[in-house]
Amino acid sequence: MALELRKKGHVVLLHCAAGQIRTPTVAARYTTLTTGTPARSALAELRGLLGAHGWTLNPELRQVVEQL
């Protein structure tokens, strides 16, 4: 849905508790869909941007991003 809204020119905001779990997961998936960046690369880039203190992505969410 966010991708469809962005294609129509809308601003899409996403938030989760502390922005550490769902937000980076969705951002990584959005990156793969819009740029073709491999999931692992997108996740690694987000990890670099957020730093170790802002990254608590659980293994199940990481696996889902990589499988989609």
Buried (B, 14 or more C-beta within 10 A) or exposed (E): EBEEEBEEEEEEEEEEEEEBBBBBBBBBBBBBBEEEBEBEEBBEBBBEEBEEEBBEBEEEBBEEBBEE
